[in-house]
């Protein structure tokens, strides 16, 4: 518990950002006087949190650095979600959605980095950190039920991606790669290779019903659905964690392997444009 509190200590992070040179300098920047106070505050927090993330030349971040990095992305996350909803309601073309989508994907990757680097983190700890920090950065009006639903959905999807990676650890012939931000924009969660095959893009869903719905949606749009797989993990399997107990991961890996093998095999016989179906 002490480790989780040190990683996600909001009072500590807020105090460190607010007293940082980068934050004070940006808040007092005369070039920003035309901006509203809320925008100036958000911009200052983002710049300070980014500076305080202290990424090493190797790319390594400390536990606090991950929390700072995620905070920097939170500064744009809720506004990007709102912008994306607005554009979708207007049936805007995809190119107009890309800036918002990239900000959302960047947040997702910062969250995944933090979770991967801190295995003891619990789902509720992370969710509460995001919700509370969002209100601190973007104001209480930004933390409504729709935002909470988005956070919950993102965390749910992420833990099932992690579960799939865990299960592939029990498949000696299977190799996995995480998707890049740009691949994420195309609906790719993981890339899978079996017995040295070319890597196939995989879209992981959190339930059998969700996966089937996504497959139907993809086919209706004229896209392949072979890459959409269910993790075969259920909510109770995680016991509040981002990871499965090893015995459950090993047992469920047998069912998942058949799905992955089918997806990889089919990907070698067709050229497909991967677009997220749901």
Secondary structure, 3 states (H helix, E strand, C coil): CHHHHHHCCHHHHHHHHHCCHHHHHHHCCHHHCCCCHHHHHHHHHHHHHHHHCCCCCCCCCCHHHHHHHHHHHHHHHHHHHHHHHHHHHCCCCHHHHHHHHHHHHHHHHHHHHHHHHCCCCEHHHHHHHHHHHHHHHHCHHHCCHHHHHHHHHHHHHHHHHHHHHHHHCCCCCEEEEECCHHHHHCCCCEEEEECCCCCEEEEEECCHHHHHHHHHHHHHCCCCCCCEEECCCCHHHHCCECCCCHHHHHHHHHHHHHHHHHHHHHHCCCCCCCCCCC
